[in-house]
Structure formats: C-alpha cells, structure tokens
Amino acid sequence: MKVKIYKPYKTATQSGLSKFKHWIVEFPKDNNLGSEPLMGWQKSDNTYKQVQLKFDSLE
C-alpha cells in the first residue's frame, strides 16, 4: 500500500507556524463509494481515508 508523506506549507494569508511543524502521513482515498439502500447515504468499507498521522520529524 502506498501512502502520501508531506509537510504542509504555509499560504500567504496565514501568519502562524503551529500547523506546519509536523510531517503528515495519509493513506490513499478510496473512490469506491456505494449508496446505502435504506437512507441513500454514501458508504465505504475503507476506513483508512479517515486516518491522518502526524509526526515531528521525517525519520
């Protein structure tokens, strides 16, 4: 399984640095969404798309 590892960058309108100190690991988003038949809500069996891990360093 491939993951995405990145460090968020600061945009021109943001002045704080607290959100940009960490490295983030994200799992790939699964686009296989189904529709729940009773209520019509979207469903997916992939719970990895809800996980976002943050680390202080790249190691």
N, C-alpha and C positions, 0 to 999 in steps of 0.2 A: 504494500500500500504506500502510495506517495503522499507526502504531507507538504504543506507550504510553511516555510520558516521565513519570517521577515521582521523587520523593526519598523514600526510606524514612523512616518515622517510628519513634521510639523507644517501646517499650512500657513500662509501669510497672515491670516487673521487670528491665529492662536498665539498667545504670549507665554503660557505656562509650559513647563517641561515634564511634569509629573507623569503624564500619559505616555511619554516617549522614551522612558528609561528601560523598558523591558523588551525582550525578544518574544515573539508570539508564534506558536505552532498551531496551525489549523489543519484539519482533515478535509479532504475534498467534499464538496457539496454534491449530494446525490439528487439528480433531477427526476428520479423515478417517483413522482408523486401520484398517488391514487386518490380516488374520491370515496369517502365513507358513504355507504348507500343510504343509511337512515337520515342523517343530518346534512349530508353533502359537504362535510368538512374535508380538507385535504389530509391525507395520511401518508406516512412513510415508515419503513422498517429500519431506516438508517438513523441511529441516534448520534453518530459521530458529528453530524453537522451542528449539533448543539454544544460541542466541546471546543473550548479555546484555552490553550495552556500558555501561561506567561512565565518567562524565566529572566533572571537578572543578567545572565551572560550567555553567549552563544555556545560555550562549552557545555 
